[in-house]
C-alpha cells in the first residue's frame, strides 16, 4: 500500500471514529472504497495490520449500516466484502431513520411537557421544526438523487468540483447599517 492510500485510509478511520464508530471500521471502509475487487477478511486484516476478528466484527457493523456488502465466489467458502454499490442511498436512509426516531422523541417530549413552561415549549417546537425541515429536505434530496440516471449524477458532481470563476455574481441589494465598530451589517 502506498503512502497516499495509507493516509486516506487513516483519514477515513478518524472520520468514522468521530461519528462514534471504531477507527478500524473507518479504516476498513477506506480500504474497501479504494479496492477494485472483493476482498477476503484475512487479506483485509493483513493490509490493516489488525486481527481477523477485528475486521470481521467491523465488517459486520459496516454491512449492517449498508456501507459494505458480503459477497461469495463460486467454489470458495470465504466471505468477501465490497463497498455497497448504493452507498449514498443506504447511508442517507440510516440517517433518516435516526433523525425520525429523534423527531418522535422530541414530539413526545413536547406533548408530555404540555403547558408547563412557555420557554421549554418554544424550544421544543423550534427543535422539532428544524428536525422536520432537515428530515423532509434530505428525503426529497434522496428521492431526487435516485431519480437521476448515473450519468447525470456524475455530471452533477463534476460540475460541483469545477473551480468557480472569480467574477462576482450580481447579488440583490441588501440594506445595511454601520455597527458601533464601524462594520457593515444587514439592517433589521
N, C-alpha and C positions, 0 to 999 in steps of 0.2 A: 504494500500500500504506500503510495507516495505522500509527501508532506502535506500537499494541498488537500487531498482526500482525507487524510488523518485529521487535519484541522477542522474540516467541515463536519466530519462525524462527531468530533468533540463538541462543536458548537450545537449540533442537534441534541447532544446529551445534556448540555446546560439548559437549552430551551425547554425540553420536556421536564427536566428537574424543576425548573421554575414554574411549570404548570402543575407540579405536585406528583409527578411520576418519578421513577428511578432514573438515574443518569444512564444506566445500562439500557433501559428502554429507549431513551433518546438516541444513544449511540447505535443501537440495533436498527432503529428507524433510519438513521442517516446512512448506515452501511447498505441496507436494503434499497434505499432510494437511489443509491449510486451503483447498484448492481444490475447488470443486464439480464442475468439469468436467475432462476430459482436457486436458493442456497440452503444447504443442509445445516442442521443445528451444530454439528461438530465443526464444520467449516466456519460458521459464524463465530463460534466460541474461540477458535484459533485466531481469527482475524482481530477480534475484540480483546483478546488476552483475558478472557473471563471463563468461568466454568460453564460446562454444557448445561448444568442445572439452572444457572442464572439466565442463560439465553432461552432455555425452554420456558421458564416462568415468565420472562418478559415478552417472549413471542406470543404466548397465550394471552397476555394482557393486551398487546397490540392487536391481536386477532379479535379479541372481544370488543375493542374500540373501533374495529373496522378499518384499521390502518394497514394491516397486513393480512394476507390470506395464506392458508396452508394448502399446498398442492402436492400431489403424488406424481411419481414417474412409473410408467409401465415396467413391471418386473422388479421394482425396487420398493422395499418396505419402509425406507426412511421417509420422514416428513421433510418437505422443502417449503421455504417461505418466499413470498414475493410481496411487493407493495401492492395494495389494492388498486385495481385499475380506476375505481371510482372514489378515490381517497377524499377529494373535496366534499362530495355529497355525504359520504359516511361521517366524516368528522363534523361537518355542519349539523347533520341530523343529531349526532350525540350532544352537541352544544345546545341545540334547540330543545332537546328533551330535558337537559339540566335546567335551562332557563325556564321552561314550562313548570317544572317542579318547584323552582324558587318562586315563580309568579303565583302558583297555587298557594304556597305558604304565606306569601305576602297578603294575598286576598283573604285567606282565612284569618290571618292576624288582624287585618283591618276590620273584618266583620266581628271578631271577638272583642276587640278594643271598643268598638262602637263609639259612643259619645263621651268616653272617659276624658279625653283631652283633645282639644282642637289642634294643638301643635303636633301631637303624635298622629292624629288622623290625617292632617295635611301632609306630613312627612311620608306616611304610608301610601297615600293617594299619589303623590309625586313619584315615589319609587315604583309603584305599580304601573303608572302611566309610562314611565321610562322603560321598564322591562317589557311592557306590552308593545311599545313602539319598536324596540330592538328586536323582539321576537318576530313581529309581523314583517319588519323590514328584511331580516335575514331569511325568513321563509320565502318571501317574494323574490329575493335575490337568488336563492337556491332554485326555485322554480324556473326563473329566467335562465339561469346557467344550464339547467337540464334541458331546456327547450332549444338551446343553441346547438348547431352541429359542431363537431370538434374543430373543424377548420375555422369557424367563426370564433370559438373560444381562444384558439391560439393566436389568431389575428388580433383579437382584443388585447391579449397580453403583450404582443409585440408592440402595438401602438402605445400601450401604457408605459412601456420601458424605454421608448424613444426619448432622447433629450428634448426638452422643451426649448422653444426659441426664447431668446432674451427680450423680444419685443413685448412690452406690457400690453395686456388686453385692456380694452376700454372698460371701465367699471362705472356703474351708476354713481352719480354724485351722492355723497353722504354728508349731511350737515355735521359739522364738528365744532368743538369749542376748545378753548385753551384751558388746560388744568392749572392748578396753583404752581406746578413745577415747570410750566411752560411747554408741556407736551400737548399734542393734538389728540383729542378723544372724541368718539361719536357723541353727538348731542342727544340728550334724552327727550 
